[in-house]
Amino acid sequence: MEKINRPIYMDSHATTPVDPRVLEAMLPYFSDIFGNAGSIDHAYGAVAAEAVKKAREQCAHPLNAHPEEIIFTSGATEANNIAILGTAEQYAEKGDHIITCVTEHKAVLDTCKHLQKTGKSVTFLPVDQYGLVDPGQVEDAITDKTVLISIMTANNEIGTIAPIKEIGKIAHEHGVIFHTDAAQAVGHISIDVKEMNIDLLSFSGHKIYGPKGIGGLYIRGSNPRVKLAPIVFGGGQEKGLRSGTLNVPGIVGLGKALAVAEKEMAKEEKQYRKWTTQMFDAFKDAYPSVMLNGHPTKRLAHNLNVCFPGIESKALIHLLKDDVSISAGSACTTTSVEPSHVLLAIGRTEEESHWAVRFGLGRGNTEEIIEYTIITLKDDLNKIKKISDI
Ligand SMILES: Cc1ncc(COP(=O)(O)O)c(C=O)c1O
């Protein structure tokens, strides 16, 4: 049996390590090739600009987008802000209504709440017990004042994959712009912005084995051409939509990360599906009342979010801490002990939501690691059962 380095990392929805191939691609751009990609009148800047051009192509290709439709940002949070605030302002004369849903990441929810404070109207649609938003309800919510629909591609807590293509079709039939936060989906499931009727799409480097602090926004260039009002002002980089000197090493890393993901995604997805199924089956054996959070099939293959009734997630995570690193609910707001808004939205009670643990499988996980995780978790569940008389 191979030596297992503990603790095993299984929190890929929070972040992923930089892939060695990505790091290798990035390294020269910190020191040797350090030019400003905006200073193209000399060799240093021109070489950096060339690297950014290549990365733009690497990001566009897997999405079936044109490189000129990609702008680089500091991550999915900023991309979401630029997309939502930029649309709201650009199309203010057309209308003041936005449709989103209750299980979105805070980067979408809080941006929409901010717009509400400025007088815009926002519909927060509910989801069903699996975390799915109903396209029929999206259509019913559209008014002649609706300018934007923003629905995430895949949920960061429970992994549910939304019916994006259908929602995009509805948006286009009504002349409404469709944005999707695809931070958890890009590089993990195949996305075609044209086929899926997507106008704006946010993505992030550190969820796909790229560096932190870099991401991007796809902005549809034609049929229809989407325009955004800028919310960041300065040197006018990225078509005036994201001023600031380009983070060349980060951009190179993001491009490489997507190029690697494009090649390996299908194989990885199959592997993760097998492992998460194996884990859930083993959990059911050990703890028959275990509950799956999220959709049984329309879910990210590397996500497994479960409640062990009666077992506080914090206690389990603490017991597991030297063996396996997993998270309770969403890591992005993990300092708070508030129940997860996503789990409450799918109908879990407050008590049940404190039983939820999330496994996010990733590169580096192996057959042995999966087996080790199952054995360790079963042991720890038994320990808790014994002490707490469950
Ligand atoms: C669905 C979703 N959107 C947005 C973000 C924020 O991304 P970033 O860290 O790149 O700003 C995350 C990160 O957890 C996420 O999961």
The ligand as a Tripos MOL2 file, in Angstrom:
@<TRIPOS>MOLECULE
LIG
   16    16     1     0     0
SMALL
NO_CHARGES

@<TRIPOS>ATOM
      1 C1        -19.9890   29.4440   -6.5160 C.3       1 LIG1
      2 C2        -18.8840   30.3750   -6.1410 C.ar      1 LIG1
      3 N1        -18.8960   31.6350   -6.5820 N.ar      1 LIG1
      4 C3        -17.9370   32.5060   -6.2760 C.ar      1 LIG1
      5 C4        -16.8750   32.1420   -5.4880 C.ar      1 LIG1
      6 C5        -15.8070   33.1440   -5.1730 C.3       1 LIG1
      7 O1        -14.6930   32.9000   -6.0070 O.3       1 LIG1
      8 P1        -13.3040   33.6380   -5.7870 P.3       1 LIG1
      9 O2        -12.6900   33.0210   -4.5870 O.co2     1 LIG1
     10 O3        -12.5500   33.3490   -7.0560 O.co2     1 LIG1
     11 O4        -13.5790   35.0850   -5.6440 O.co2     1 LIG1
     12 C6        -16.8130   30.8530   -4.9740 C.ar      1 LIG1
     13 C7        -15.7400   30.4670   -4.0430 C.2       1 LIG1
     14 O5        -15.9270   29.7840   -3.1000 O.2       1 LIG1
     15 C8        -17.8420   29.9420   -5.3180 C.ar      1 LIG1
     16 O6        -17.8350   28.6970   -4.8680 O.3       1 LIG1
@<TRIPOS>BOND
     1     1     2 1
     2     2     3 ar
     3     2    15 ar
     4     3     4 ar
     5     4     5 ar
     6     5     6 1
     7     5    12 ar
     8     6     7 1
     9     7     8 1
    10     8     9 2
    11     8    10 1
    12     8    11 1
    13    12    13 1
    14    12    15 ar
    15    13    14 2
    16    15    16 1
@<TRIPOS>SUBSTRUCTURE
     1 LIG1         1 GROUP 0 **** ****
